[in-house]
């Protein structure tokens, strides 16, 4: 009888703690246990809802969710000097807009997210790794390793892993599940 009472007290205490926000609001400081039992834990990556980010970044390419890279990467990518040569393009912004985009990216970066894929991105990176391309993230490279080059780089409808939304049909919503993948010219990908 005592064992059941103690077990019941543990689960009631755990439930109350979680309901009252017992887990830290900073995911980077959370333990795995805290993340697992957080009410904020979600699948995928946080979708982008910021109109300025969508307009500015989406003018040239898919507006990648900040949860696909750590904050240290966004610091480098959205540096004023780096934007002058943004992967061979001039992406300079007025300072107010640049600061807005940086603040948004940092607030939603992988190391500040409760989303499942963001947590996996962070788990795959060493502390000294600062990828500047999403395709450099070990977790993302691993998820795509079995897909033949003929379906990606040799496919004129895809061209590169950097065009996430060409195969991931719900990428704009932050959903990168395997069951939403349709490779142009090939169809569904079943690994």
C-alpha positions as CSV (number, residue, x, y, z in Angstrom):
1,X,0.0,0.0,0.0
2,X,2.8,2.4,0.9
3,X,4.5,1.8,-2.4
4,X,1.4,2.8,-4.3
5,X,0.9,6.0,-2.3
6,X,4.6,7.0,-2.8
7,X,4.2,6.3,-6.6
8,X,1.0,8.3,-6.7
9,X,2.6,11.2,-4.9
10,X,5.5,11.2,-7.3
11,X,3.2,11.4,-10.4
12,X,1.0,14.0,-8.9
13,X,4.0,16.1,-8.0
14,X,5.5,15.6,-11.4
15,X,2.1,16.6,-13.0
16,X,1.7,19.7,-10.9
17,X,5.3,20.7,-11.5
18,X,4.9,20.5,-15.2
19,X,1.6,22.2,-15.2
20,X,3.1,25.1,-13.3
21,X,6.0,25.4,-15.6
22,X,8.4,23.3,-13.6
23,X,10.7,23.0,-16.7
24,X,13.0,25.8,-17.6
25,X,11.9,28.0,-20.5
26,X,15.4,27.9,-22.0
27,X,15.7,24.5,-23.8
28,X,19.5,24.7,-24.1
29,X,19.6,24.5,-20.3
30,X,17.0,21.7,-20.0
31,X,17.9,18.2,-19.2
32,X,16.5,15.5,-21.6
33,X,14.1,14.6,-18.8
34,X,12.8,18.2,-18.6
35,X,12.4,18.3,-22.4
36,X,10.6,15.0,-22.5
37,X,8.0,16.1,-20.0
38,X,7.7,19.6,-21.2
39,X,4.2,20.7,-22.3
40,X,6.1,22.8,-24.9
41,X,7.6,19.9,-26.8
42,X,6.5,19.6,-30.4
43,X,7.4,17.8,-33.6
44,X,9.2,19.3,-36.6
45,X,10.6,22.8,-36.4
46,X,8.8,26.0,-35.5
47,X,7.1,27.5,-38.6
48,X,8.0,31.1,-39.5
49,X,5.2,33.5,-38.8
50,X,7.2,36.7,-38.9
51,X,6.2,38.7,-42.0
52,X,9.4,40.7,-42.2
53,X,11.4,37.5,-42.1
54,X,9.2,35.8,-44.7
55,X,9.4,38.8,-47.0
56,X,13.1,39.5,-46.7
57,X,14.5,36.0,-46.7
58,X,11.7,34.6,-48.9
59,X,12.4,37.1,-51.7
60,X,15.5,35.0,-52.7
61,X,15.0,31.5,-51.3
62,X,12.9,29.4,-49.0
63,X,12.7,31.3,-45.7
64,X,14.5,28.6,-43.7
65,X,13.1,28.1,-40.2
66,X,15.6,29.4,-37.6
67,X,15.2,26.1,-35.7
68,X,17.3,24.4,-38.4
69,X,20.5,26.1,-37.2
70,X,22.0,27.1,-33.8
71,X,22.1,30.8,-32.7
72,X,25.8,30.9,-33.3
73,X,25.2,30.2,-37.0
74,X,22.5,32.9,-37.2
75,X,24.9,35.4,-35.6
76,X,27.4,34.8,-38.4
77,X,24.8,34.6,-41.2
78,X,23.0,37.8,-40.3
79,X,26.2,39.8,-39.6
80,X,26.1,43.1,-41.7
81,X,29.4,42.2,-43.4
82,X,28.4,38.6,-44.1
83,X,25.1,39.9,-45.8
84,X,27.2,41.9,-48.3
85,X,28.4,38.5,-49.6
86,X,25.6,36.1,-48.8
87,X,26.6,32.9,-50.7
88,X,27.7,35.0,-53.6
89,X,24.8,37.5,-53.5
90,X,24.5,40.9,-52.0
91,X,21.8,40.6,-49.3
92,X,22.5,43.8,-47.5
93,X,19.7,45.2,-45.4
94,X,19.0,48.4,-43.6
95,X,20.2,48.1,-40.0
96,X,16.7,48.1,-38.4
97,X,15.6,45.2,-40.6
98,X,18.8,43.3,-40.1
99,X,18.5,43.6,-36.3
100,X,14.9,42.5,-36.5
101,X,15.8,39.4,-38.5
102,X,18.7,38.6,-36.2
103,X,16.5,38.9,-33.1
104,X,13.8,36.7,-34.7
105,X,16.4,34.1,-35.8
106,X,18.1,34.0,-32.4
107,X,14.8,33.7,-30.5
108,X,13.8,30.7,-32.6
109,X,17.2,29.1,-33.2
110,X,17.6,25.4,-32.7
111,X,19.2,25.8,-29.3
112,X,16.2,27.9,-28.1
113,X,13.5,25.6,-29.4
114,X,11.4,22.8,-27.9
115,X,10.7,21.4,-31.4
116,X,11.8,17.8,-31.9
117,X,13.9,18.4,-35.1
118,X,15.6,21.4,-33.7
119,X,16.7,19.4,-30.7
120,X,18.0,16.7,-33.0
121,X,19.9,19.4,-35.0
122,X,21.6,20.5,-31.7
123,X,22.3,17.0,-30.6
124,X,24.2,16.3,-33.9
125,X,26.5,19.4,-33.5
126,X,29.7,19.6,-31.6
127,X,30.0,22.7,-29.4
128,X,32.6,24.2,-31.7
129,X,30.6,23.6,-34.9
130,X,29.0,26.6,-36.5
131,X,27.4,25.5,-39.8
132,X,26.6,28.3,-42.2
133,X,24.5,26.1,-44.4
134,X,21.6,23.8,-43.3
135,X,23.0,21.1,-45.5
136,X,26.2,21.1,-43.3
137,X,24.3,20.0,-40.2
138,X,25.2,16.4,-39.5
139,X,21.6,15.4,-38.5
140,X,20.3,16.7,-41.9
141,X,23.1,15.1,-43.9
142,X,22.4,11.8,-42.1
143,X,18.7,12.0,-42.9
144,X,19.4,12.3,-46.6
145,X,22.4,10.0,-46.9
146,X,20.5,7.1,-48.6
147,X,18.9,9.3,-51.3
148,X,20.8,8.8,-54.6
149,X,22.4,11.9,-56.2
150,X,20.3,11.2,-59.3
151,X,17.3,12.2,-57.3
152,X,18.8,15.4,-55.9
153,X,21.8,17.0,-57.6
154,X,21.3,15.4,-60.9
155,X,17.5,16.1,-60.8
156,X,16.9,19.4,-62.6
157,X,13.7,19.8,-60.5
158,X,15.6,19.6,-57.2
159,X,19.2,20.5,-57.9
160,X,20.4,20.6,-54.2
161,X,19.4,19.7,-50.7
162,X,19.2,23.4,-50.0
163,X,15.8,23.5,-51.8
164,X,14.0,21.8,-48.9
165,X,10.5,22.7,-50.1
166,X,10.9,21.0,-53.5
167,X,10.6,17.6,-51.8
168,X,9.3,18.3,-48.3
169,X,5.7,19.4,-49.3
170,X,5.0,20.8,-45.8
171,X,8.3,22.5,-45.2
172,X,6.8,25.9,-44.9
173,X,4.8,24.6,-41.9
174,X,8.0,23.2,-40.3
175,X,7.0,19.6,-41.1
176,X,9.8,17.5,-42.5
177,X,8.3,14.0,-41.8
178,X,9.2,11.3,-44.3
179,X,5.5,10.8,-45.2
180,X,5.4,14.4,-46.6
181,X,8.3,13.8,-49.0
182,X,7.6,13.7,-52.8
183,X,10.7,13.9,-55.0
184,X,9.9,15.7,-58.2
185,X,10.2,13.4,-61.2
186,X,10.3,10.4,-58.9
187,X,7.4,10.4,-56.4
188,X,7.3,9.4,-52.8
189,X,10.5,8.5,-51.1
190,X,10.4,5.2,-49.1
191,X,13.7,4.4,-47.5
